[in-house]
Amino acid sequence: MEAEERRERLLRLLHQTEKPVSGGNLAELLGVSRQVVVHDIAILRAKGEDIMATPQGYLLFAGRKHKPCKVFAVRHTPEDIEDELKTIIACGGKVLDVIVEHPLYGELRGMLMLASLADLQEFMDKYRSYEAKPLSALTQGVHLHSVEADSEQRLLMIEGELRKKKYLLGEA
């Protein structure tokens, strides 16, 4: 299969799902290495394709149905990360990202795409095993989350629960 044909097939595969597809799965489906997939994704992005890399895999934004979304400004300690994310998910939210404002680089964004407790558990396992510092460590715990939900009412419920737990910025 030629490179151009492979990239077209890769795009078709991404169009067929609303869930992220891992680089390994794409490589297997296309009969190439994961590195070839990474290279192809870079070329497709350079051509203007709206492909996002998430911890769960690649996701194509073009033509995606958009649900109500709200950005929450929050602040808490690293020990509260799991509780904060679990609160959002338990109320029916999907945590799309984490954003911090860096004095040198401006906005730094990490894609999370956490929609279930299983997603959260996988994220927390990685967080603990890598002994990584969260982006919020750069900003004394201050960060933003873009959260998607099925309805505006769910977003209001999430806001209320974050307020109760004093995670919302300015509410502590």
Rosetta constraint file for C-alpha pairs under 8 A:
AtomPair CA 1 CA 5 HARMONIC 6.45 0.50
AtomPair CA 1 CA 6 HARMONIC 6.24 0.50
AtomPair CA 2 CA 6 HARMONIC 6.10 0.50
AtomPair CA 3 CA 7 HARMONIC 6.20 0.50
AtomPair CA 4 CA 8 HARMONIC 6.34 0.50
AtomPair CA 5 CA 9 HARMONIC 6.27 0.50
AtomPair CA 6 CA 10 HARMONIC 6.10 0.50
AtomPair CA 6 CA 30 HARMONIC 7.00 0.50
AtomPair CA 7 CA 11 HARMONIC 6.22 0.50
AtomPair CA 7 CA 40 HARMONIC 6.24 0.50
AtomPair CA 7 CA 41 HARMONIC 7.98 0.50
AtomPair CA 7 CA 44 HARMONIC 7.42 0.50
AtomPair CA 8 CA 12 HARMONIC 6.29 0.50
AtomPair CA 9 CA 13 HARMONIC 6.22 0.50
AtomPair CA 9 CA 30 HARMONIC 7.90 0.50
AtomPair CA 10 CA 14 HARMONIC 6.39 0.50
AtomPair CA 10 CA 26 HARMONIC 7.28 0.50
AtomPair CA 10 CA 30 HARMONIC 7.51 0.50
AtomPair CA 11 CA 15 HARMONIC 6.12 0.50
AtomPair CA 12 CA 16 HARMONIC 6.30 0.50
AtomPair CA 13 CA 17 HARMONIC 7.18 0.50
AtomPair CA 14 CA 18 HARMONIC 7.80 0.50
AtomPair CA 14 CA 21 HARMONIC 7.37 0.50
AtomPair CA 14 CA 58 HARMONIC 7.64 0.50
AtomPair CA 14 CA 59 HARMONIC 6.44 0.50
AtomPair CA 14 CA 60 HARMONIC 5.80 0.50
AtomPair CA 15 CA 60 HARMONIC 6.58 0.50
AtomPair CA 18 CA 59 HARMONIC 7.15 0.50
AtomPair CA 18 CA 60 HARMONIC 7.71 0.50
AtomPair CA 18 CA 64 HARMONIC 7.11 0.50
AtomPair CA 19 CA 59 HARMONIC 6.57 0.50
AtomPair CA 20 CA 54 HARMONIC 7.20 0.50
AtomPair CA 20 CA 56 HARMONIC 5.80 0.50
AtomPair CA 20 CA 57 HARMONIC 4.70 0.50
AtomPair CA 20 CA 58 HARMONIC 4.87 0.50
AtomPair CA 20 CA 59 HARMONIC 4.67 0.50
AtomPair CA 21 CA 25 HARMONIC 6.59 0.50
AtomPair CA 21 CA 26 HARMONIC 6.81 0.50
AtomPair CA 21 CA 56 HARMONIC 6.83 0.50
AtomPair CA 21 CA 57 HARMONIC 4.58 0.50
AtomPair CA 21 CA 58 HARMONIC 5.13 0.50
AtomPair CA 21 CA 59 HARMONIC 6.68 0.50
AtomPair CA 22 CA 26 HARMONIC 6.32 0.50
AtomPair CA 22 CA 56 HARMONIC 6.05 0.50
AtomPair CA 22 CA 57 HARMONIC 3.80 0.50
AtomPair CA 22 CA 58 HARMONIC 6.05 0.50
AtomPair CA 23 CA 27 HARMONIC 6.01 0.50
AtomPair CA 23 CA 34 HARMONIC 5.64 0.50
AtomPair CA 23 CA 37 HARMONIC 6.40 0.50
AtomPair CA 23 CA 38 HARMONIC 7.21 0.50
AtomPair CA 23 CA 57 HARMONIC 6.10 0.50
AtomPair CA 23 CA 58 HARMONIC 7.01 0.50
AtomPair CA 24 CA 28 HARMONIC 6.21 0.50
AtomPair CA 24 CA 33 HARMONIC 7.77 0.50
AtomPair CA 24 CA 34 HARMONIC 5.50 0.50
AtomPair CA 25 CA 29 HARMONIC 6.19 0.50
AtomPair CA 26 CA 30 HARMONIC 6.05 0.50
AtomPair CA 26 CA 34 HARMONIC 7.60 0.50
AtomPair CA 26 CA 37 HARMONIC 7.01 0.50
AtomPair CA 27 CA 31 HARMONIC 5.75 0.50
AtomPair CA 27 CA 32 HARMONIC 4.97 0.50
AtomPair CA 27 CA 33 HARMONIC 5.34 0.50
AtomPair CA 27 CA 34 HARMONIC 5.11 0.50
AtomPair CA 27 CA 36 HARMONIC 7.57 0.50
AtomPair CA 27 CA 37 HARMONIC 6.04 0.50
AtomPair CA 28 CA 32 HARMONIC 6.49 0.50
AtomPair CA 28 CA 33 HARMONIC 7.55 0.50
AtomPair CA 32 CA 36 HARMONIC 6.31 0.50
AtomPair CA 32 CA 37 HARMONIC 7.35 0.50
AtomPair CA 33 CA 37 HARMONIC 6.71 0.50
AtomPair CA 34 CA 38 HARMONIC 6.32 0.50
AtomPair CA 35 CA 39 HARMONIC 6.19 0.50
AtomPair CA 36 CA 40 HARMONIC 6.08 0.50
AtomPair CA 37 CA 41 HARMONIC 6.05 0.50
AtomPair CA 38 CA 42 HARMONIC 6.30 0.50
AtomPair CA 39 CA 43 HARMONIC 6.40 0.50
AtomPair CA 40 CA 44 HARMONIC 6.15 0.50
AtomPair CA 41 CA 45 HARMONIC 6.08 0.50
AtomPair CA 41 CA 51 HARMONIC 7.47 0.50
AtomPair CA 42 CA 46 HARMONIC 6.19 0.50
AtomPair CA 43 CA 47 HARMONIC 6.35 0.50
AtomPair CA 44 CA 48 HARMONIC 6.57 0.50
AtomPair CA 44 CA 49 HARMONIC 5.52 0.50
AtomPair CA 44 CA 51 HARMONIC 7.98 0.50
AtomPair CA 45 CA 49 HARMONIC 4.75 0.50
AtomPair CA 45 CA 50 HARMONIC 6.36 0.50
AtomPair CA 45 CA 51 HARMONIC 6.40 0.50
AtomPair CA 49 CA 60 HARMONIC 7.88 0.50
AtomPair CA 49 CA 62 HARMONIC 7.73 0.50
AtomPair CA 50 CA 60 HARMONIC 5.89 0.50
AtomPair CA 50 CA 61 HARMONIC 5.55 0.50
AtomPair CA 50 CA 62 HARMONIC 6.08 0.50
AtomPair CA 51 CA 58 HARMONIC 6.61 0.50
AtomPair CA 51 CA 59 HARMONIC 5.61 0.50
AtomPair CA 51 CA 60 HARMONIC 4.53 0.50
AtomPair CA 51 CA 61 HARMONIC 6.21 0.50
AtomPair CA 52 CA 58 HARMONIC 5.63 0.50
AtomPair CA 52 CA 59 HARMONIC 5.18 0.50
AtomPair CA 52 CA 60 HARMONIC 6.30 0.50
AtomPair CA 52 CA 61 HARMONIC 7.26 0.50
AtomPair CA 53 CA 57 HARMONIC 5.83 0.50
AtomPair CA 53 CA 58 HARMONIC 4.66 0.50
AtomPair CA 53 CA 59 HARMONIC 6.51 0.50
AtomPair CA 53 CA 111 HARMONIC 7.46 0.50
AtomPair CA 54 CA 58 HARMONIC 6.00 0.50
AtomPair CA 54 CA 59 HARMONIC 7.36 0.50
AtomPair CA 54 CA 111 HARMONIC 5.33 0.50
AtomPair CA 54 CA 112 HARMONIC 6.34 0.50
AtomPair CA 54 CA 113 HARMONIC 6.76 0.50
AtomPair CA 55 CA 111 HARMONIC 6.97 0.50
AtomPair CA 55 CA 112 HARMONIC 6.38 0.50
AtomPair CA 55 CA 113 HARMONIC 7.56 0.50
AtomPair CA 56 CA 113 HARMONIC 7.70 0.50
AtomPair CA 60 CA 64 HARMONIC 7.56 0.50
AtomPair CA 67 CA 148 HARMONIC 6.14 0.50
AtomPair CA 67 CA 149 HARMONIC 6.17 0.50
AtomPair CA 67 CA 150 HARMONIC 5.96 0.50
AtomPair CA 67 CA 151 HARMONIC 7.37 0.50
AtomPair CA 68 CA 148 HARMONIC 5.74 0.50
AtomPair CA 68 CA 149 HARMONIC 5.73 0.50
AtomPair CA 68 CA 150 HARMONIC 6.45 0.50
AtomPair CA 68 CA 151 HARMONIC 5.92 0.50
AtomPair CA 68 CA 152 HARMONIC 6.13 0.50
AtomPair CA 68 CA 155 HARMONIC 7.94 0.50
AtomPair CA 69 CA 146 HARMONIC 6.76 0.50
AtomPair CA 69 CA 147 HARMONIC 5.45 0.50
AtomPair CA 69 CA 148 HARMONIC 4.30 0.50
AtomPair CA 69 CA 149 HARMONIC 6.41 0.50
AtomPair CA 69 CA 152 HARMONIC 7.97 0.50
AtomPair CA 69 CA 155 HARMONIC 7.55 0.50
AtomPair CA 70 CA 146 HARMONIC 5.76 0.50
AtomPair CA 70 CA 147 HARMONIC 5.42 0.50
AtomPair CA 70 CA 148 HARMONIC 6.64 0.50
AtomPair CA 70 CA 155 HARMONIC 6.97 0.50
AtomPair CA 71 CA 144 HARMONIC 6.44 0.50
AtomPair CA 71 CA 145 HARMONIC 5.47 0.50
AtomPair CA 71 CA 146 HARMONIC 4.33 0.50
AtomPair CA 71 CA 147 HARMONIC 6.11 0.50
AtomPair CA 72 CA 144 HARMONIC 5.47 0.50
AtomPair CA 72 CA 145 HARMONIC 5.30 0.50
AtomPair CA 72 CA 146 HARMONIC 6.51 0.50
AtomPair CA 72 CA 147 HARMONIC 7.50 0.50
AtomPair CA 72 CA 159 HARMONIC 7.72 0.50
AtomPair CA 72 CA 168 HARMONIC 7.15 0.50
AtomPair CA 73 CA 142 HARMONIC 7.34 0.50
AtomPair CA 73 CA 143 HARMONIC 5.94 0.50
AtomPair CA 73 CA 144 HARMONIC 4.51 0.50
AtomPair CA 73 CA 145 HARMONIC 6.75 0.50
AtomPair CA 73 CA 168 HARMONIC 5.94 0.50
AtomPair CA 73 CA 169 HARMONIC 5.43 0.50
AtomPair CA 74 CA 141 HARMONIC 7.89 0.50
AtomPair CA 74 CA 142 HARMONIC 5.83 0.50
AtomPair CA 74 CA 143 HARMONIC 5.57 0.50
AtomPair CA 74 CA 144 HARMONIC 5.97 0.50
AtomPair CA 74 CA 145 HARMONIC 7.76 0.50
AtomPair CA 74 CA 167 HARMONIC 5.30 0.50
AtomPair CA 74 CA 168 HARMONIC 4.35 0.50
AtomPair CA 74 CA 169 HARMONIC 4.52 0.50
AtomPair CA 75 CA 141 HARMONIC 4.97 0.50
AtomPair CA 75 CA 142 HARMONIC 4.42 0.50
AtomPair CA 75 CA 143 HARMONIC 6.30 0.50
AtomPair CA 75 CA 167 HARMONIC 5.48 0.50
AtomPair CA 75 CA 168 HARMONIC 6.31 0.50
AtomPair CA 75 CA 169 HARMONIC 5.48 0.50
AtomPair CA 76 CA 80 HARMONIC 6.18 0.50
AtomPair CA 76 CA 81 HARMONIC 7.50 0.50
AtomPair CA 76 CA 141 HARMONIC 5.28 0.50
AtomPair CA 76 CA 142 HARMONIC 7.11 0.50
AtomPair CA 76 CA 167 HARMONIC 5.98 0.50
AtomPair CA 77 CA 81 HARMONIC 7.13 0.50
AtomPair CA 77 CA 141 HARMONIC 5.88 0.50
AtomPair CA 78 CA 134 HARMONIC 7.34 0.50
AtomPair CA 78 CA 137 HARMONIC 7.80 0.50
AtomPair CA 78 CA 141 HARMONIC 7.43 0.50
AtomPair CA 80 CA 84 HARMONIC 6.02 0.50
AtomPair CA 81 CA 85 HARMONIC 6.23 0.50
AtomPair CA 82 CA 86 HARMONIC 5.93 0.50
AtomPair CA 82 CA 120 HARMONIC 7.64 0.50
AtomPair CA 82 CA 124 HARMONIC 7.07 0.50
AtomPair CA 83 CA 87 HARMONIC 5.98 0.50
AtomPair CA 84 CA 88 HARMONIC 6.56 0.50
AtomPair CA 84 CA 162 HARMONIC 7.36 0.50
AtomPair CA 84 CA 167 HARMONIC 7.39 0.50
AtomPair CA 85 CA 89 HARMONIC 6.28 0.50
AtomPair CA 85 CA 95 HARMONIC 7.40 0.50
AtomPair CA 85 CA 120 HARMONIC 7.37 0.50
AtomPair CA 86 CA 90 HARMONIC 5.83 0.50
AtomPair CA 86 CA 117 HARMONIC 7.00 0.50
AtomPair CA 86 CA 120 HARMONIC 7.23 0.50
AtomPair CA 87 CA 91 HARMONIC 6.38 0.50
AtomPair CA 87 CA 158 HARMONIC 7.36 0.50
AtomPair CA 87 CA 161 HARMONIC 7.03 0.50
AtomPair CA 87 CA 162 HARMONIC 7.28 0.50
AtomPair CA 88 CA 92 HARMONIC 6.73 0.50
AtomPair CA 88 CA 93 HARMONIC 5.26 0.50
AtomPair CA 88 CA 94 HARMONIC 7.25 0.50
AtomPair CA 88 CA 95 HARMONIC 7.28 0.50
AtomPair CA 88 CA 158 HARMONIC 5.70 0.50
AtomPair CA 88 CA 162 HARMONIC 7.79 0.50
AtomPair CA 89 CA 93 HARMONIC 4.74 0.50
AtomPair CA 89 CA 94 HARMONIC 6.04 0.50
AtomPair CA 89 CA 95 HARMONIC 7.36 0.50
AtomPair CA 89 CA 114 HARMONIC 7.60 0.50
AtomPair CA 89 CA 115 HARMONIC 6.13 0.50
AtomPair CA 89 CA 116 HARMONIC 6.20 0.50
AtomPair CA 89 CA 117 HARMONIC 7.06 0.50
AtomPair CA 90 CA 117 HARMONIC 7.97 0.50
AtomPair CA 91 CA 154 HARMONIC 6.63 0.50
AtomPair CA 91 CA 157 HARMONIC 6.69 0.50
AtomPair CA 91 CA 158 HARMONIC 5.78 0.50
AtomPair CA 92 CA 115 HARMONIC 7.99 0.50
AtomPair CA 92 CA 149 HARMONIC 6.20 0.50
AtomPair CA 92 CA 150 HARMONIC 7.59 0.50
AtomPair CA 92 CA 154 HARMONIC 6.47 0.50
AtomPair CA 92 CA 158 HARMONIC 7.96 0.50
AtomPair CA 93 CA 115 HARMONIC 6.69 0.50
AtomPair CA 93 CA 147 HARMONIC 6.05 0.50
AtomPair CA 93 CA 148 HARMONIC 5.61 0.50
AtomPair CA 93 CA 149 HARMONIC 4.75 0.50
AtomPair CA 93 CA 150 HARMONIC 7.84 0.50
AtomPair CA 93 CA 154 HARMONIC 7.22 0.50
AtomPair CA 93 CA 155 HARMONIC 7.19 0.50
AtomPair CA 93 CA 158 HARMONIC 7.30 0.50
AtomPair CA 94 CA 113 HARMONIC 6.54 0.50
AtomPair CA 94 CA 114 HARMONIC 5.52 0.50
AtomPair CA 94 CA 115 HARMONIC 4.36 0.50
AtomPair CA 94 CA 116 HARMONIC 7.68 0.50
AtomPair CA 94 CA 147 HARMONIC 5.46 0.50
AtomPair CA 94 CA 148 HARMONIC 5.05 0.50
AtomPair CA 94 CA 149 HARMONIC 6.22 0.50
AtomPair CA 95 CA 112 HARMONIC 6.39 0.50
AtomPair CA 95 CA 113 HARMONIC 5.49 0.50
AtomPair CA 95 CA 114 HARMONIC 5.04 0.50
AtomPair CA 95 CA 115 HARMONIC 6.48 0.50
AtomPair CA 95 CA 145 HARMONIC 6.59 0.50
AtomPair CA 95 CA 146 HARMONIC 6.18 0.50
AtomPair CA 95 CA 147 HARMONIC 4.70 0.50
AtomPair CA 95 CA 148 HARMONIC 6.63 0.50
AtomPair CA 96 CA 111 HARMONIC 6.17 0.50
AtomPair CA 96 CA 112 HARMONIC 5.31 0.50
AtomPair CA 96 CA 113 HARMONIC 4.34 0.50
AtomPair CA 96 CA 114 HARMONIC 6.52 0.50
AtomPair CA 96 CA 145 HARMONIC 7.01 0.50
AtomPair CA 96 CA 146 HARMONIC 5.42 0.50
AtomPair CA 96 CA 147 HARMONIC 5.67 0.50
AtomPair CA 96 CA 148 HARMONIC 6.96 0.50
AtomPair CA 97 CA 109 HARMONIC 6.68 0.50
AtomPair CA 97 CA 110 HARMONIC 5.53 0.50
AtomPair CA 97 CA 111 HARMONIC 4.38 0.50
AtomPair CA 97 CA 112 HARMONIC 4.72 0.50
AtomPair CA 97 CA 113 HARMONIC 6.45 0.50
AtomPair CA 97 CA 145 HARMONIC 5.52 0.50
AtomPair CA 97 CA 146 HARMONIC 5.64 0.50
AtomPair CA 97 CA 147 HARMONIC 7.68 0.50
AtomPair CA 98 CA 109 HARMONIC 5.68 0.50
AtomPair CA 98 CA 110 HARMONIC 5.25 0.50
AtomPair CA 98 CA 111 HARMONIC 6.58 0.50
AtomPair CA 98 CA 112 HARMONIC 6.97 0.50
AtomPair CA 98 CA 135 HARMONIC 7.67 0.50
AtomPair CA 98 CA 143 HARMONIC 6.68 0.50
AtomPair CA 98 CA 144 HARMONIC 5.59 0.50
AtomPair CA 98 CA 145 HARMONIC 4.78 0.50
AtomPair CA 98 CA 146 HARMONIC 7.03 0.50
AtomPair CA 99 CA 107 HARMONIC 6.70 0.50
AtomPair CA 99 CA 108 HARMONIC 5.62 0.50
AtomPair CA 99 CA 109 HARMONIC 4.43 0.50
AtomPair CA 99 CA 110 HARMONIC 6.47 0.50
AtomPair CA 99 CA 135 HARMONIC 7.64 0.50
AtomPair CA 99 CA 143 HARMONIC 5.63 0.50
AtomPair CA 99 CA 144 HARMONIC 4.92 0.50
AtomPair CA 99 CA 145 HARMONIC 6.33 0.50
AtomPair CA 100 CA 107 HARMONIC 5.81 0.50
AtomPair CA 100 CA 108 HARMONIC 5.38 0.50
AtomPair CA 100 CA 109 HARMONIC 6.64 0.50
AtomPair CA 100 CA 135 HARMONIC 6.66 0.50
AtomPair CA 100 CA 136 HARMONIC 6.51 0.50
AtomPair CA 100 CA 138 HARMONIC 7.75 0.50
AtomPair CA 100 CA 139 HARMONIC 6.96 0.50
AtomPair CA 100 CA 142 HARMONIC 7.16 0.50
AtomPair CA 100 CA 143 HARMONIC 4.96 0.50
AtomPair CA 100 CA 144 HARMONIC 6.45 0.50
AtomPair CA 101 CA 105 HARMONIC 7.84 0.50
AtomPair CA 101 CA 106 HARMONIC 5.30 0.50
AtomPair CA 101 CA 107 HARMONIC 4.59 0.50
AtomPair CA 101 CA 108 HARMONIC 6.25 0.50
AtomPair CA 101 CA 139 HARMONIC 7.47 0.50
AtomPair CA 101 CA 143 HARMONIC 7.79 0.50
AtomPair CA 102 CA 106 HARMONIC 4.73 0.50
AtomPair CA 102 CA 107 HARMONIC 6.01 0.50
AtomPair CA 102 CA 108 HARMONIC 6.75 0.50
AtomPair CA 102 CA 138 HARMONIC 7.31 0.50
AtomPair CA 102 CA 139 HARMONIC 7.53 0.50
AtomPair CA 110 CA 135 HARMONIC 7.93 0.50
AtomPair CA 114 CA 119 HARMONIC 5.35 0.50
AtomPair CA 114 CA 120 HARMONIC 6.04 0.50
AtomPair CA 115 CA 119 HARMONIC 6.36 0.50
AtomPair CA 115 CA 120 HARMONIC 7.70 0.50
AtomPair CA 116 CA 120 HARMONIC 6.34 0.50
AtomPair CA 117 CA 121 HARMONIC 6.06 0.50
AtomPair CA 118 CA 122 HARMONIC 6.23 0.50
AtomPair CA 119 CA 123 HARMONIC 6.20 0.50
AtomPair CA 120 CA 124 HARMONIC 6.07 0.50
AtomPair CA 121 CA 125 HARMONIC 6.03 0.50
AtomPair CA 122 CA 126 HARMONIC 6.32 0.50
AtomPair CA 123 CA 127 HARMONIC 6.10 0.50
AtomPair CA 124 CA 128 HARMONIC 6.09 0.50
AtomPair CA 125 CA 129 HARMONIC 6.01 0.50
AtomPair CA 126 CA 130 HARMONIC 5.89 0.50
AtomPair CA 127 CA 131 HARMONIC 6.05 0.50
AtomPair CA 127 CA 132 HARMONIC 5.86 0.50
AtomPair CA 127 CA 133 HARMONIC 7.96 0.50
AtomPair CA 128 CA 132 HARMONIC 7.13 0.50
AtomPair CA 133 CA 137 HARMONIC 6.39 0.50
AtomPair CA 134 CA 138 HARMONIC 7.96 0.50
AtomPair CA 135 CA 139 HARMONIC 7.64 0.50
AtomPair CA 135 CA 143 HARMONIC 7.88 0.50
AtomPair CA 136 CA 140 HARMONIC 6.30 0.50
AtomPair CA 136 CA 141 HARMONIC 4.56 0.50
AtomPair CA 136 CA 142 HARMONIC 5.71 0.50
AtomPair CA 136 CA 143 HARMONIC 5.64 0.50
AtomPair CA 137 CA 141 HARMONIC 5.65 0.50
AtomPair CA 139 CA 143 HARMONIC 7.27 0.50
AtomPair CA 142 CA 169 HARMONIC 7.44 0.50
AtomPair CA 147 CA 155 HARMONIC 7.82 0.50
AtomPair CA 148 CA 155 HARMONIC 7.68 0.50
AtomPair CA 149 CA 154 HARMONIC 6.20 0.50
AtomPair CA 149 CA 155 HARMONIC 6.30 0.50
AtomPair CA 150 CA 154 HARMONIC 6.91 0.50
AtomPair CA 151 CA 155 HARMONIC 6.72 0.50
AtomPair CA 152 CA 156 HARMONIC 6.32 0.50
AtomPair CA 153 CA 157 HARMONIC 6.21 0.50
AtomPair CA 154 CA 158 HARMONIC 6.18 0.50
AtomPair CA 155 CA 159 HARMONIC 6.18 0.50
AtomPair CA 156 CA 160 HARMONIC 6.16 0.50
AtomPair CA 157 CA 161 HARMONIC 6.27 0.50
AtomPair CA 158 CA 162 HARMONIC 6.15 0.50
AtomPair CA 159 CA 163 HARMONIC 6.05 0.50
AtomPair CA 159 CA 168 HARMONIC 7.91 0.50
AtomPair CA 160 CA 164 HARMONIC 6.19 0.50
AtomPair CA 161 CA 165 HARMONIC 6.36 0.50
AtomPair CA 162 CA 166 HARMONIC 6.16 0.50
AtomPair CA 162 CA 167 HARMONIC 5.28 0.50
AtomPair CA 162 CA 168 HARMONIC 5.88 0.50
AtomPair CA 163 CA 167 HARMONIC 6.04 0.50
AtomPair CA 163 CA 168 HARMONIC 5.50 0.50
AtomPair CA 163 CA 171 HARMONIC 6.78 0.50
AtomPair CA 166 CA 171 HARMONIC 5.71 0.50
AtomPair CA 166 CA 172 HARMONIC 4.94 0.50
AtomPair CA 167 CA 171 HARMONIC 7.17 0.50
AtomPair CA 167 CA 172 HARMONIC 6.88 0.50
AtomPair CA 168 CA 172 HARMONIC 7.21 0.50
